[in-house]
């Protein structure tokens, strides 16, 4: 369950962030078009979600532009790093290795991804 006052995005807020990472800056109508296509969301719901996200600091709004333009307030990379850090702490008791082993043992890893992990491990070993 999400804590009250949390800045963590909900599933719909994360979908909006994905849209903004791909298309920003973006007016409400463009965000709504993509969100409606994926989720069948009403326009008023999209506007309300953006308002909540603005209050949470997840998006910024350029009010000088007409129509107002929205941007993600955090990059995809920073969001992923933050969420993964929280996941590691909350689910895996701080063990990154447990998370990696769980992800790799899921059976959804391609040969290319395994090769990429192997290359990253080789690079990390070389730095030590």
trRosetta pair geometry for C-beta under 8 A, 3 or more apart (Angstrom, degrees):
i j d omega theta_ij theta_ji phi_ij phi_ji
2 6 5.0 -121 179 33 95 151
2 8 6.2 -146 -135 71 108 120
2 10 7.2 -57 -53 -89 162 81
3 6 4.5 117 66 -59 80 110
3 8 8.0 89 38 18 85 119
7 56 5.1 148 -132 -179 69 96
7 57 6.1 -25 -138 55 123 105
7 58 6.9 166 -175 -60 84 90
8 83 7.6 108 -134 -104 99 90
8 86 7.6 -122 -95 95 125 174
9 13 3.5 -142 -161 103 97 117
9 14 4.5 138 113 -59 128 73
9 16 8.0 -145 -157 50 134 96
9 17 6.1 -71 -96 -17 172 134
9 53 7.4 23 -114 -115 100 102
9 56 7.7 138 -87 116 67 153
9 58 5.8 102 -80 -124 105 150
9 79 8.0 -3 8 -151 126 126
10 13 4.6 95 46 10 72 105
10 14 6.9 -131 93 -7 37 88
11 14 5.7 -55 -150 34 29 113
11 15 6.7 33 149 -21 62 102
12 15 5.4 -49 -152 31 36 115
12 16 6.6 38 149 -18 65 101
12 35 7.7 59 -163 -150 91 121
12 39 7.0 71 -118 -120 96 175
12 41 7.5 116 -146 -89 124 139
12 49 6.0 -98 128 -128 120 143
13 16 5.5 -50 -151 34 36 113
13 17 6.5 39 149 -20 65 102
13 49 6.4 -162 -86 -174 72 105
13 52 7.5 -96 -89 97 120 111
13 53 5.5 159 -137 -89 108 112
13 56 7.8 -5 -146 55 152 154
13 58 6.2 12 180 129 121 170
14 17 5.4 -48 -147 34 36 114
14 18 6.5 42 150 -22 64 100
15 18 5.6 -49 -152 31 33 114
15 19 6.7 36 149 -19 63 101
15 35 6.4 108 125 -117 120 89
15 38 6.6 -164 -167 97 135 148
15 39 7.0 77 137 -33 170 134
16 19 5.6 -51 -153 33 36 114
16 20 6.4 32 151 -16 67 106
16 31 6.2 33 -141 -167 90 120
16 35 6.6 1 -86 -83 78 127
16 46 7.9 149 -100 -147 120 80
16 49 6.2 176 -48 132 151 126
16 50 7.0 -165 -164 -82 152 74
16 53 6.5 -116 92 -55 146 162
16 59 7.5 -57 131 -59 121 135
17 20 5.6 -56 -146 40 34 110
17 21 6.2 38 154 -23 68 103
17 58 6.6 -84 -78 171 113 112
17 59 7.7 -143 -92 -70 75 95
17 72 5.2 81 -145 -114 79 120
17 74 7.7 -15 -144 63 129 91
17 76 7.8 143 148 -93 106 73
17 79 6.9 120 162 -97 150 169
18 21 5.8 -50 -144 33 30 112
18 22 6.5 22 156 -12 61 109
19 22 6.0 -68 -157 41 28 107
19 23 5.9 -28 168 25 68 117
19 26 6.9 -121 136 87 98 176
19 31 5.5 116 119 -132 146 74
19 34 4.9 147 -122 91 127 148
19 35 6.7 -61 -45 -55 156 85
20 23 6.5 -79 -123 58 25 78
20 24 4.5 41 -174 -60 73 111
20 26 5.9 -133 -111 22 70 130
20 31 7.2 4 -65 -103 82 112
20 59 6.7 -160 -78 -114 168 108
20 70 6.2 -84 -108 119 123 99
20 71 6.2 133 -174 -155 121 32
20 72 4.2 146 109 -43 130 92
21 24 6.9 5 -82 -3 14 113
21 72 5.6 9 -65 -11 72 152
21 75 7.6 95 -119 -158 106 51
21 76 4.9 67 -134 -55 149 111
23 26 4.8 64 111 -79 106 127
23 30 6.4 -149 144 143 147 129
23 31 7.9 -175 76 -81 134 66
23 34 7.5 -171 -4 -34 152 153
24 69 7.9 109 -160 169 75 100
24 70 7.1 -94 -121 104 98 63
24 71 4.6 92 -166 -121 136 71
24 72 6.2 -115 -49 2 153 82
25 62 6.6 -6 -151 11 148 130
25 65 7.6 101 137 28 147 171
25 69 3.8 35 161 169 124 125
25 70 6.6 151 -161 66 76 33
25 71 5.2 -50 -104 -67 80 93
26 30 4.8 -118 -166 80 97 125
26 31 5.3 110 131 -53 125 91
26 69 6.4 120 49 -156 23 77
26 70 5.5 -41 69 60 79 86
26 71 7.7 134 20 -79 78 48
27 30 5.4 94 60 9 73 100
27 31 7.3 -140 101 -1 38 91
27 67 4.3 74 -137 81 128 119
27 68 6.7 119 -128 74 76 50
27 69 5.9 -56 -72 -98 63 61
27 70 7.4 122 -115 9 18 86
28 31 5.6 -61 -148 41 35 111
28 32 5.8 34 156 -21 71 110
28 43 7.8 77 147 -164 113 87
28 46 6.2 129 -170 123 93 115
28 47 6.0 25 -151 -91 142 78
28 50 6.4 -104 -109 -4 97 163
28 67 6.7 -94 21 145 90 139
28 68 7.1 42 -23 68 99 94
28 70 7.2 85 -69 -12 61 124
29 32 5.6 -54 -143 39 28 113
29 33 6.3 37 154 -28 63 102
29 67 7.1 93 0 50 105 163
30 33 5.6 -45 -146 27 32 114
30 34 6.8 25 157 -11 61 103
31 34 6.2 -64 -158 40 30 105
31 35 6.0 22 152 -14 68 115
31 46 6.0 154 108 -173 102 124
31 50 7.0 93 98 -72 160 126
31 70 6.6 1 -45 51 144 137
32 35 5.6 -61 -137 44 31 108
32 36 5.6 33 163 -23 69 110
32 41 7.0 -127 -147 93 72 108
32 43 5.3 27 -150 -118 151 69
32 46 4.1 -160 -96 36 90 176
32 47 7.9 -3 -74 -42 123 70
33 36 6.0 -54 -141 36 21 110
33 37 6.4 27 155 -23 58 109
34 37 5.7 -55 -151 32 29 115
34 38 6.5 14 157 -8 64 110
35 38 6.0 -65 -149 44 30 102
35 39 5.7 -33 174 35 70 111
35 41 4.7 -29 134 37 106 136
35 46 5.6 148 65 -102 149 114
36 39 7.0 -78 -118 61 19 70
36 40 6.2 40 -162 -125 59 18
36 41 5.2 -108 -88 54 59 73
36 42 7.9 87 -104 -77 103 13
36 43 7.7 -10 -68 -67 129 62
36 46 7.5 -54 -49 -52 90 133
41 45 4.9 -124 -173 83 96 127
41 46 5.6 107 128 -57 127 89
41 49 7.9 -29 -167 -8 147 142
42 45 4.5 97 61 1 83 105
42 46 7.3 -147 96 -7 46 83
43 46 5.7 -54 -155 32 35 113
43 47 6.5 34 151 -17 67 104
44 47 5.6 -51 -149 36 35 113
44 48 6.3 36 152 -19 66 106
45 48 5.6 -54 -146 38 32 111
45 49 6.2 35 154 -22 66 105
46 49 5.7 -53 -146 35 29 112
46 50 6.5 28 155 -17 63 105
47 50 5.9 -57 -152 37 29 110
47 51 6.5 33 150 -21 63 106
48 51 5.5 -53 -151 34 33 115
48 52 6.5 33 152 -18 66 103
49 52 5.7 -53 -149 36 32 110
49 53 6.2 31 153 -17 65 109
50 53 5.5 -54 -143 41 32 112
50 54 6.2 41 153 -26 65 102
50 59 6.3 -57 -153 63 76 156
50 61 7.6 91 163 -78 112 121
50 70 6.1 -88 -147 -96 125 153
51 54 5.6 -49 -149 30 30 114
51 55 6.7 28 152 -15 62 105
52 55 5.7 -57 -154 38 33 111
52 56 6.3 26 150 -15 67 110
53 56 5.5 -56 -142 42 34 110
53 58 4.1 -78 -166 65 89 116
53 59 4.5 48 127 8 115 109
54 57 7.8 41 176 -69 28 25
54 58 7.6 -78 -60 51 22 73
54 59 5.5 -55 -79 73 62 93
54 60 7.5 99 -126 -115 82 23
54 61 5.8 -14 -111 -16 128 117
57 73 5.6 -124 164 100 63 165
58 72 7.2 -48 161 -149 69 68
58 73 5.6 174 165 32 17 113
58 74 6.9 -57 -145 11 57 107
59 70 5.1 -3 177 -168 130 106
59 71 6.5 152 -161 77 77 40
59 72 6.0 -59 -106 -112 71 34
59 73 5.5 -152 -100 -21 11 95
60 70 7.1 153 78 -152 45 56
60 71 5.1 -13 56 59 94 94
60 73 5.2 116 -31 -85 87 90
61 68 5.2 8 -176 173 105 122
61 69 7.1 153 -156 78 56 41
61 70 5.4 -24 -100 -97 73 71
61 71 8.0 -176 -79 21 30 71
62 65 4.6 46 112 7 113 112
62 68 6.3 167 75 -160 57 66
62 69 4.4 -1 45 56 112 94
62 70 7.8 -147 15 -67 76 26
62 71 7.5 57 -22 -8 99 106
63 68 5.5 -13 -106 -114 50 108
65 68 6.1 114 75 -126 88 30
65 69 4.6 9 70 -5 151 106
72 75 7.1 117 106 -92 124 27
72 76 7.8 42 115 -52 165 65
74 78 4.9 -120 -175 86 95 119
74 79 5.0 115 120 -61 121 91
74 82 7.7 -36 -178 6 150 142
75 78 4.7 91 55 10 85 100
75 79 6.8 -149 91 -5 43 87
76 79 5.7 -58 -147 39 29 112
76 80 6.2 30 156 -21 66 108
77 80 5.9 -56 -148 35 27 110
77 81 6.4 26 155 -19 63 108
78 81 5.7 -54 -147 36 32 113
78 82 6.3 31 155 -18 65 107
79 82 5.8 -58 -149 38 29 110
79 83 6.1 21 158 -13 67 111
80 83 6.0 -59 -141 41 27 105
80 84 5.9 26 161 -18 65 111
81 84 6.0 -57 -142 39 24 108
81 85 6.3 28 156 -22 60 108
82 85 5.8 -58 -152 33 27 113
82 86 6.5 21 154 -14 63 107
83 86 5.8 -56 -150 39 32 109
83 87 6.2 35 151 -21 66 107
84 87 5.4 -53 -144 37 33 114
84 88 6.2 37 156 -22 66 103
84 99 7.5 107 -166 172 92 161
85 88 5.8 -52 -148 33 28 111
85 89 6.5 23 155 -13 62 108
86 89 5.8 -58 -148 40 32 109
86 90 5.9 14 162 -7 69 116
87 90 6.2 -64 -134 46 24 99
87 91 5.4 -18 -177 19 66 119
87 92 7.2 39 137 6 71 103
87 99 6.8 96 117 -114 107 134
88 91 7.2 -60 -110 52 12 83
88 92 5.1 -50 -150 55 52 115
88 94 6.1 57 142 -129 93 25
88 95 6.9 -155 -168 62 91 34
88 96 5.6 -8 -133 -85 139 62
88 99 5.4 -65 -100 -36 85 143
89 92 7.7 12 -14 57 9 72
89 93 7.6 18 -161 -140 35 14
89 94 5.5 31 -110 -77 58 67
91 99 7.6 93 86 -89 110 96
92 95 4.7 -113 151 59 102 81
92 96 7.5 118 108 -75 144 20
92 98 4.1 172 -155 83 117 124
92 99 4.9 -97 -32 -52 165 86
92 102 7.6 -133 -91 -3 124 138
93 98 7.5 50 45 24 84 157
95 98 3.9 65 102 1 118 110
95 99 7.0 166 103 -9 68 80
96 99 5.6 -55 -157 37 40 113
96 100 6.2 38 149 -19 72 106
97 100 5.7 -55 -144 38 33 110
97 101 6.1 31 158 -17 67 107
98 101 5.9 -55 -143 39 28 109
98 102 6.2 30 156 -20 63 108
99 102 5.8 -58 -149 37 28 112
99 103 6.3 25 155 -18 64 108
100 103 5.8 -56 -147 38 30 110
100 104 6.1 21 159 -12 66 111
101 104 6.0 -59 -140 43 28 105
101 105 5.9 17 163 -11 65 115
102 105 6.2 -65 -140 43 23 102
102 106 6.9 48 153 -52 58 93
103 106 5.9 -35 -163 -10 32 119
103 109 7.5 93 142 -69 75 118
104 109 5.7 5 -141 -40 57 158
104 114 7.8 94 -143 -103 104 84
104 117 7.2 84 -98 -127 121 175
106 109 6.8 110 59 -28 89 91
109 113 4.9 -125 -166 86 81 130
109 114 5.8 95 143 -57 116 88
110 113 4.7 99 54 5 77 101
110 114 7.1 -137 98 -3 43 85
111 114 5.6 -52 -148 36 35 113
111 115 6.3 38 152 -20 66 104
112 115 5.6 -53 -149 36 31 114
112 116 6.4 33 151 -21 64 105
113 116 5.5 -52 -148 35 34 114
113 117 6.5 36 152 -19 65 102
114 117 5.7 -52 -149 35 33 111
114 118 6.3 36 151 -21 65 105
115 118 5.5 -52 -147 36 32 114
115 119 6.3 35 152 -21 65 104
116 119 5.6 -50 -148 34 32 113
116 120 6.4 33 152 -19 64 104
117 120 5.7 -54 -149 36 32 112
117 121 6.4 32 153 -18 65 105
118 121 5.8 -54 -149 36 30 111
118 122 6.4 33 151 -20 64 105
119 122 5.7 -53 -150 35 31 113
119 123 6.4 32 152 -19 64 105
120 123 5.7 -54 -149 36 32 112
120 124 6.3 32 152 -20 65 106
121 124 5.6 -53 -146 36 33 112
121 125 6.3 34 155 -20 65 105
122 125 5.8 -54 -149 36 30 111
122 126 6.5 33 152 -22 62 108
123 126 5.6 -57 -152 34 31 116
123 127 6.8 31 152 -22 64 105
124 127 5.9 -55 -154 30 34 112
124 128 7.1 33 152 -25 63 103
125 128 6.0 -55 -156 24 36 111
